[in-house]
């Protein structure tokens, strides 16, 4: 899973709270539940600073890596980055 986060920048306080919780939850699912249907979750985080250009750069960098390959998921908590990535993720067959 690609996880373009924002823990710094104009919305850093919100991002710290959300992404801290979300990563803890993913770890919980892996530890307590053994993943989903026996498949452990993996993710790679990338800082966007709630900036659209950084979000696109982050997506392009992560989409070819093992934790963010085609057919995996991307979790974007930014409306601007989401709008920019709609066509890109559709072409790459990445789920939201």
MODELLER restraints for C-alpha pairs under 7 A, 6 or more apart:
rsr = mdl.restraints
at = mdl.atoms
rsr.add(forms.Gaussian(group=physical.xy_distance, feature=features.Distance(at['CA:1:A'], at['CA:42:A']), mean=6.17, stdev=0.5))
rsr.add(forms.Gaussian(group=physical.xy_distance, feature=features.Distance(at['CA:1:A'], at['CA:43:A']), mean=4.38, stdev=0.5))
rsr.add(forms.Gaussian(group=physical.xy_distance, feature=features.Distance(at['CA:1:A'], at['CA:44:A']), mean=6.45, stdev=0.5))
rsr.add(forms.Gaussian(group=physical.xy_distance, feature=features.Distance(at['CA:1:A'], at['CA:67:A']), mean=5.38, stdev=0.5))
rsr.add(forms.Gaussian(group=physical.xy_distance, feature=features.Distance(at['CA:1:A'], at['CA:68:A']), mean=4.82, stdev=0.5))
rsr.add(forms.Gaussian(group=physical.xy_distance, feature=features.Distance(at['CA:1:A'], at['CA:72:A']), mean=5.70, stdev=0.5))
rsr.add(forms.Gaussian(group=physical.xy_distance, feature=features.Distance(at['CA:1:A'], at['CA:73:A']), mean=4.84, stdev=0.5))
rsr.add(forms.Gaussian(group=physical.xy_distance, feature=features.Distance(at['CA:1:A'], at['CA:74:A']), mean=5.50, stdev=0.5))
rsr.add(forms.Gaussian(group=physical.xy_distance, feature=features.Distance(at['CA:2:A'], at['CA:43:A']), mean=5.75, stdev=0.5))
rsr.add(forms.Gaussian(group=physical.xy_distance, feature=features.Distance(at['CA:2:A'], at['CA:44:A']), mean=5.42, stdev=0.5))
rsr.add(forms.Gaussian(group=physical.xy_distance, feature=features.Distance(at['CA:2:A'], at['CA:45:A']), mean=6.38, stdev=0.5))
rsr.add(forms.Gaussian(group=physical.xy_distance, feature=features.Distance(at['CA:2:A'], at['CA:62:A']), mean=6.24, stdev=0.5))
rsr.add(forms.Gaussian(group=physical.xy_distance, feature=features.Distance(at['CA:2:A'], at['CA:67:A']), mean=6.65, stdev=0.5))
rsr.add(forms.Gaussian(group=physical.xy_distance, feature=features.Distance(at['CA:2:A'], at['CA:68:A']), mean=4.87, stdev=0.5))
rsr.add(forms.Gaussian(group=physical.xy_distance, feature=features.Distance(at['CA:2:A'], at['CA:73:A']), mean=6.39, stdev=0.5))
rsr.add(forms.Gaussian(group=physical.xy_distance, feature=features.Distance(at['CA:2:A'], at['CA:74:A']), mean=4.65, stdev=0.5))
rsr.add(forms.Gaussian(group=physical.xy_distance, feature=features.Distance(at['CA:2:A'], at['CA:75:A']), mean=6.56, stdev=0.5))
rsr.add(forms.Gaussian(group=physical.xy_distance, feature=features.Distance(at['CA:3:A'], at['CA:43:A']), mean=6.59, stdev=0.5))
rsr.add(forms.Gaussian(group=physical.xy_distance, feature=features.Distance(at['CA:3:A'], at['CA:44:A']), mean=5.83, stdev=0.5))
rsr.add(forms.Gaussian(group=physical.xy_distance, feature=features.Distance(at['CA:3:A'], at['CA:45:A']), mean=4.56, stdev=0.5))
rsr.add(forms.Gaussian(group=physical.xy_distance, feature=features.Distance(at['CA:3:A'], at['CA:46:A']), mean=6.25, stdev=0.5))
rsr.add(forms.Gaussian(group=physical.xy_distance, feature=features.Distance(at['CA:3:A'], at['CA:74:A']), mean=5.98, stdev=0.5))
rsr.add(forms.Gaussian(group=physical.xy_distance, feature=features.Distance(at['CA:3:A'], at['CA:75:A']), mean=5.43, stdev=0.5))
rsr.add(forms.Gaussian(group=physical.xy_distance, feature=features.Distance(at['CA:3:A'], at['CA:76:A']), mean=6.84, stdev=0.5))
rsr.add(forms.Gaussian(group=physical.xy_distance, feature=features.Distance(at['CA:4:A'], at['CA:45:A']), mean=5.69, stdev=0.5))
rsr.add(forms.Gaussian(group=physical.xy_distance, feature=features.Distance(at['CA:4:A'], at['CA:46:A']), mean=4.76, stdev=0.5))
rsr.add(forms.Gaussian(group=physical.xy_distance, feature=features.Distance(at['CA:4:A'], at['CA:47:A']), mean=5.91, stdev=0.5))
rsr.add(forms.Gaussian(group=physical.xy_distance, feature=features.Distance(at['CA:4:A'], at['CA:48:A']), mean=6.14, stdev=0.5))
rsr.add(forms.Gaussian(group=physical.xy_distance, feature=features.Distance(at['CA:4:A'], at['CA:55:A']), mean=6.51, stdev=0.5))
rsr.add(forms.Gaussian(group=physical.xy_distance, feature=features.Distance(at['CA:4:A'], at['CA:58:A']), mean=6.49, stdev=0.5))
rsr.add(forms.Gaussian(group=physical.xy_distance, feature=features.Distance(at['CA:4:A'], at['CA:75:A']), mean=6.93, stdev=0.5))
rsr.add(forms.Gaussian(group=physical.xy_distance, feature=features.Distance(at['CA:4:A'], at['CA:76:A']), mean=6.09, stdev=0.5))
rsr.add(forms.Gaussian(group=physical.xy_distance, feature=features.Distance(at['CA:5:A'], at['CA:15:A']), mean=6.82, stdev=0.5))
rsr.add(forms.Gaussian(group=physical.xy_distance, feature=features.Distance(at['CA:5:A'], at['CA:19:A']), mean=6.83, stdev=0.5))
rsr.add(forms.Gaussian(group=physical.xy_distance, feature=features.Distance(at['CA:5:A'], at['CA:45:A']), mean=6.47, stdev=0.5))
rsr.add(forms.Gaussian(group=physical.xy_distance, feature=features.Distance(at['CA:5:A'], at['CA:46:A']), mean=5.84, stdev=0.5))
rsr.add(forms.Gaussian(group=physical.xy_distance, feature=features.Distance(at['CA:5:A'], at['CA:47:A']), mean=5.02, stdev=0.5))
rsr.add(forms.Gaussian(group=physical.xy_distance, feature=features.Distance(at['CA:5:A'], at['CA:48:A']), mean=5.82, stdev=0.5))
rsr.add(forms.Gaussian(group=physical.xy_distance, feature=features.Distance(at['CA:6:A'], at['CA:12:A']), mean=5.73, stdev=0.5))
rsr.add(forms.Gaussian(group=physical.xy_distance, feature=features.Distance(at['CA:6:A'], at['CA:15:A']), mean=5.17, stdev=0.5))
rsr.add(forms.Gaussian(group=physical.xy_distance, feature=features.Distance(at['CA:6:A'], at['CA:47:A']), mean=5.33, stdev=0.5))
rsr.add(forms.Gaussian(group=physical.xy_distance, feature=features.Distance(at['CA:6:A'], at['CA:48:A']), mean=5.28, stdev=0.5))
rsr.add(forms.Gaussian(group=physical.xy_distance, feature=features.Distance(at['CA:6:A'], at['CA:49:A']), mean=4.64, stdev=0.5))
rsr.add(forms.Gaussian(group=physical.xy_distance, feature=features.Distance(at['CA:6:A'], at['CA:50:A']), mean=5.51, stdev=0.5))
rsr.add(forms.Gaussian(group=physical.xy_distance, feature=features.Distance(at['CA:7:A'], at['CA:13:A']), mean=6.75, stdev=0.5))
rsr.add(forms.Gaussian(group=physical.xy_distance, feature=features.Distance(at['CA:7:A'], at['CA:15:A']), mean=4.84, stdev=0.5))
rsr.add(forms.Gaussian(group=physical.xy_distance, feature=features.Distance(at['CA:7:A'], at['CA:16:A']), mean=4.74, stdev=0.5))
rsr.add(forms.Gaussian(group=physical.xy_distance, feature=features.Distance(at['CA:7:A'], at['CA:47:A']), mean=6.99, stdev=0.5))
rsr.add(forms.Gaussian(group=physical.xy_distance, feature=features.Distance(at['CA:7:A'], at['CA:49:A']), mean=6.75, stdev=0.5))
rsr.add(forms.Gaussian(group=physical.xy_distance, feature=features.Distance(at['CA:8:A'], at['CA:49:A']), mean=5.40, stdev=0.5))
rsr.add(forms.Gaussian(group=physical.xy_distance, feature=features.Distance(at['CA:9:A'], at['CA:49:A']), mean=4.68, stdev=0.5))
rsr.add(forms.Gaussian(group=physical.xy_distance, feature=features.Distance(at['CA:9:A'], at['CA:50:A']), mean=6.58, stdev=0.5))
rsr.add(forms.Gaussian(group=physical.xy_distance, feature=features.Distance(at['CA:11:A'], at['CA:50:A']), mean=6.72, stdev=0.5))
rsr.add(forms.Gaussian(group=physical.xy_distance, feature=features.Distance(at['CA:26:A'], at['CA:41:A']), mean=6.85, stdev=0.5))
rsr.add(forms.Gaussian(group=physical.xy_distance, feature=features.Distance(at['CA:29:A'], at['CA:35:A']), mean=5.34, stdev=0.5))
rsr.add(forms.Gaussian(group=physical.xy_distance, feature=features.Distance(at['CA:30:A'], at['CA:40:A']), mean=5.52, stdev=0.5))
rsr.add(forms.Gaussian(group=physical.xy_distance, feature=features.Distance(at['CA:30:A'], at['CA:41:A']), mean=6.34, stdev=0.5))
rsr.add(forms.Gaussian(group=physical.xy_distance, feature=features.Distance(at['CA:34:A'], at['CA:40:A']), mean=6.27, stdev=0.5))
rsr.add(forms.Gaussian(group=physical.xy_distance, feature=features.Distance(at['CA:35:A'], at['CA:41:A']), mean=5.77, stdev=0.5))
rsr.add(forms.Gaussian(group=physical.xy_distance, feature=features.Distance(at['CA:42:A'], at['CA:67:A']), mean=5.69, stdev=0.5))
rsr.add(forms.Gaussian(group=physical.xy_distance, feature=features.Distance(at['CA:43:A'], at['CA:67:A']), mean=5.08, stdev=0.5))
rsr.add(forms.Gaussian(group=physical.xy_distance, feature=features.Distance(at['CA:43:A'], at['CA:68:A']), mean=6.95, stdev=0.5))
rsr.add(forms.Gaussian(group=physical.xy_distance, feature=features.Distance(at['CA:44:A'], at['CA:67:A']), mean=5.90, stdev=0.5))
rsr.add(forms.Gaussian(group=physical.xy_distance, feature=features.Distance(at['CA:46:A'], at['CA:58:A']), mean=6.06, stdev=0.5))
rsr.add(forms.Gaussian(group=physical.xy_distance, feature=features.Distance(at['CA:48:A'], at['CA:54:A']), mean=4.90, stdev=0.5))
rsr.add(forms.Gaussian(group=physical.xy_distance, feature=features.Distance(at['CA:48:A'], at['CA:55:A']), mean=5.12, stdev=0.5))
rsr.add(forms.Gaussian(group=physical.xy_distance, feature=features.Distance(at['CA:48:A'], at['CA:58:A']), mean=6.92, stdev=0.5))
rsr.add(forms.Gaussian(group=physical.xy_distance, feature=features.Distance(at['CA:50:A'], at['CA:78:A']), mean=6.71, stdev=0.5))
rsr.add(forms.Gaussian(group=physical.xy_distance, feature=features.Distance(at['CA:52:A'], at['CA:80:A']), mean=5.98, stdev=0.5))
rsr.add(forms.Gaussian(group=physical.xy_distance, feature=features.Distance(at['CA:52:A'], at['CA:81:A']), mean=4.88, stdev=0.5))
rsr.add(forms.Gaussian(group=physical.xy_distance, feature=features.Distance(at['CA:55:A'], at['CA:81:A']), mean=5.77, stdev=0.5))
rsr.add(forms.Gaussian(group=physical.xy_distance, feature=features.Distance(at['CA:56:A'], at['CA:85:A']), mean=6.96, stdev=0.5))
rsr.add(forms.Gaussian(group=physical.xy_distance, feature=features.Distance(at['CA:62:A'], at['CA:68:A']), mean=5.61, stdev=0.5))
rsr.add(forms.Gaussian(group=physical.xy_distance, feature=features.Distance(at['CA:63:A'], at['CA:69:A']), mean=5.34, stdev=0.5))
rsr.add(forms.Gaussian(group=physical.xy_distance, feature=features.Distance(at['CA:63:A'], at['CA:70:A']), mean=6.82, stdev=0.5))
rsr.add(forms.Gaussian(group=physical.xy_distance, feature=features.Distance(at['CA:70:A'], at['CA:92:A']), mean=6.42, stdev=0.5))
rsr.add(forms.Gaussian(group=physical.xy_distance, feature=features.Distance(at['CA:70:A'], at['CA:93:A']), mean=6.35, stdev=0.5))
rsr.add(forms.Gaussian(group=physical.xy_distance, feature=features.Distance(at['CA:70:A'], at['CA:94:A']), mean=5.84, stdev=0.5))
rsr.add(forms.Gaussian(group=physical.xy_distance, feature=features.Distance(at['CA:71:A'], at['CA:93:A']), mean=5.77, stdev=0.5))
rsr.add(forms.Gaussian(group=physical.xy_distance, feature=features.Distance(at['CA:71:A'], at['CA:94:A']), mean=4.91, stdev=0.5))
rsr.add(forms.Gaussian(group=physical.xy_distance, feature=features.Distance(at['CA:71:A'], at['CA:95:A']), mean=6.58, stdev=0.5))
rsr.add(forms.Gaussian(group=physical.xy_distance, feature=features.Distance(at['CA:72:A'], at['CA:94:A']), mean=5.73, stdev=0.5))
rsr.add(forms.Gaussian(group=physical.xy_distance, feature=features.Distance(at['CA:72:A'], at['CA:95:A']), mean=6.25, stdev=0.5))
rsr.add(forms.Gaussian(group=physical.xy_distance, feature=features.Distance(at['CA:73:A'], at['CA:94:A']), mean=5.83, stdev=0.5))
rsr.add(forms.Gaussian(group=physical.xy_distance, feature=features.Distance(at['CA:73:A'], at['CA:95:A']), mean=4.73, stdev=0.5))
rsr.add(forms.Gaussian(group=physical.xy_distance, feature=features.Distance(at['CA:73:A'], at['CA:96:A']), mean=5.52, stdev=0.5))
rsr.add(forms.Gaussian(group=physical.xy_distance, feature=features.Distance(at['CA:74:A'], at['CA:95:A']), mean=6.47, stdev=0.5))
rsr.add(forms.Gaussian(group=physical.xy_distance, feature=features.Distance(at['CA:74:A'], at['CA:96:A']), mean=5.33, stdev=0.5))
rsr.add(forms.Gaussian(group=physical.xy_distance, feature=features.Distance(at['CA:75:A'], at['CA:96:A']), mean=6.13, stdev=0.5))
rsr.add(forms.Gaussian(group=physical.xy_distance, feature=features.Distance(at['CA:76:A'], at['CA:82:A']), mean=6.31, stdev=0.5))
